[in-house]
Amino acid sequence: MTPPSPPTPSGPGEDQLGMSWRRSALTGLTPKSARPGAPHPRASRSHRLIEAARPVMDALDPVLRDTGATLLLADRDGRVIRTVRDNARISRMLLRRGVDDGATLTEEAVGNNGIGTALETRAGVFIHGEQHFAEVLRDFVCYGHPIVDPLTRRLVGAVDLTGMSADASRMFAPFVRKIVADIEARYVDTARADDRELWHRFVERTRSSDTATCAFGDEVVLASHYSLERLDSRDIVTLRRLVERGEVSDAVELSMGTVGVLASRVGRRGHLLDLTFPEPPDPSVPTVSMPT
């Protein structure tokens, strides 16, 4: 059977939409068969995400009352672990279609959607009505955004806001991004004490945009924007290995040359590395070849 073709959208999300439809079709789904996965009674709970998100989600109960919108929090497996909803028509419609606590909203289960596609792409995603692969979701407009642990950069979940008004959806993205930022900030607070201290010291050190600093802990790897502009992935691995072996010296050979290193201990096992990069050659100064 020929897989269905995605609708033709306009705007910057066109490629993302087409790819999400292709991923959905490649799993063997059809628009009629794609439905939220049923809650699993023995599914494990994401206790740390629940702990970090609880006060944020609780504060939204009165905010979303009578708005007709539903907010979903899902773990990294795409399983809904908390909803904020009212008794409006849209909430009842979502419940009848299987969107409830415990339901699985991965792309493999239900095709592209605010939870599954945000997890798949690690990026925010708008999906409007007919842009949904699953027929059961085509009455809705949604925006989903991933939740990333600021310390480890690991994907830990996603938040989705669903409504029915395309006009109102322009406000979805900033609203959801603020919720995600609040959850991520609290996720730091649930980390180990040493990792929290390392995070706070790194943030203090990198307030200046031209600071080249890396931080390494048991479960933490952080790098300032300026250092990421100069380092490649191999350099990060090299620095981490040197830290783990206790072999950090005042100078380290990396991909761009000899880099100066000022290391400081944070807590029992954390390290901050302040880097000094070699100056790039001045193109206005001619090079001189020495005679052999």
C-alpha positions, -999 to 999 in steps of 0.1 A, spaced: 0 0 0 13 35 -9 20 55 23 -1 87 27 14 120 17 17 148 41 -3 180 35 16 208 19 24 233 46 40 267 42 67 282 63 99 270 80 84 239 94 78 223 60 108 200 60 102 190 96 66 181 89 75 160 58 101 141 77 78 134 106 52 120 83 78 97 66 90 85 100 54 78 110 47 58 78 79 38 81 68 24 115 39 7 96 12 31 109 -17 43 88 -37 75 96 -65 53 108 -44 29 129 -23 56 146 -36 61 181 -21 69 216 -6 38 232 -27 25 261 -14 31 297 8 3 309 0 -6 346 36 -16 353 54 12 336 82 27 357 78 63 369 101 91 361 104 102 398 130 129 393 111 146 364 78 143 384 95 159 415 110 188 394 77 194 375 52 191 403 51 227 416 53 241 380 24 219 368 3 225 400 6 263 395 -9 259 360 -42 243 371 -59 277 378 -41 293 348 -56 269 322 -90 267 338 -118 275 313 -92 281 285 -102 250 265 -65 240 263 -48 209 277 -12 207 289 7 174 288 39 164 305 56 133 292 88 114 301 116 106 277 97 74 266 67 96 255 45 84 283 22 111 297 29 115 335 9 146 343 -20 165 326 -35 199 333 -70 201 319 -104 215 326 -139 201 317 -141 219 284 -151 201 253 -115 197 240 -104 179 272 -133 154 268 -125 149 231 -88 141 240 -98 117 267 -121 98 243 -93 95 218 -69 81 244 -49 111 254 -47 107 292 -23 100 320 -2 70 312 -8 71 274 22 67 251 25 95 225 56 85 206 57 88 169 58 50 167 24 48 184 5 78 171 25 94 144 37 130 146 25 150 176 37 176 201 52 150 224 66 124 201 80 147 175 96 170 201 113 140 216 124 127 182 139 160 170 149 175 203 133 208 191 100 227 195 73 217 170 40 232 159 14 208 143 -19 222 130 -50 201 124 -45 182 91 -7 183 96 -12 154 121 -6 120 106 -32 103 129 -68 110 120 -78 111 157 -56 142 162 -66 163 132 -91 183 152 -63 198 173 -35 223 172 -5 217 194 29 229 203 55 206 219 89 213 233 116 189 247 129 190 283 167 187 286 187 182 317 208 214 319 236 195 336 240 164 314 222 176 282 202 144 282 166 144 270 143 138 299 108 145 286 86 169 268 57 194 273 28 198 249 0 224 248 -31 214 228 -61 234 217 -84 238 188 -80 275 178 -52 281 152 -55 318 161 -46 312 197 -17 289 189 7 318 182 9 322 220 16 285 226 53 285 219 64 312 244 40 298 271 54 263 267 90 274 265 86 292 298 71 261 314 100 240 301 126 265 314 110 264 349 110 226 349 147 225 337 157 250 364 141 228 391 157 197 375 190 212 385 178 215 420 171 177 422 206 168 411 234 157 434 248 184 457 282 183 439 267 186 405 245 215 416 275 233 430 294 227 398 265 240 377 262 272 398 300 278 397 300 273 359 271 298 354 289 324 376 321 319 356 305 321 322 284 352 326 307 369 302 301 357 266 338 355 258 347 332 287 362 298 276 352 275 304 344 238 306 330 219 336 333 181 342 316 161 370 304 125 375 273 131 353 280 166 341 297 180 310 293 218 304 310 241 279 305 278 274 294 291 240 328 307 234 346 274 240 322 254 219 330 278 190 367 267 192 365 231 204 353 200 185 338 169 200 372 152 202 386 180 223 358 177 248 365 139 251 402 146 255 396 171 283 372 148 301 396 119 300 425 141 313 402 152 342 392 116 350 428 104 350 440 134 371 464 144 343 454 180 335 484 201 331 489 238 324 489 232 286 471 206 265 474 197 229 440 199 212 428 202 176 436 239 172 470 237 189 484 242 224 457 254 248 464 269 282 444 253 311 437 267 345 420 239 365 401 243 398 383 217 419 346 220 427 333 198 455 347 163 457 349 153 420 340 184 399 364 204 379 363 238 361 387 243 333 394 279 321 410 277 286 433 301 268 433 295 231 463 302 208 460 333 188 451 327 151 477 338 126 474 373 113 466 371 76 482 405 70 516 392 81 533 373 53 549 339 62 586 335 57 600 302 44 633 293 59 659 280 35 666 243 38 
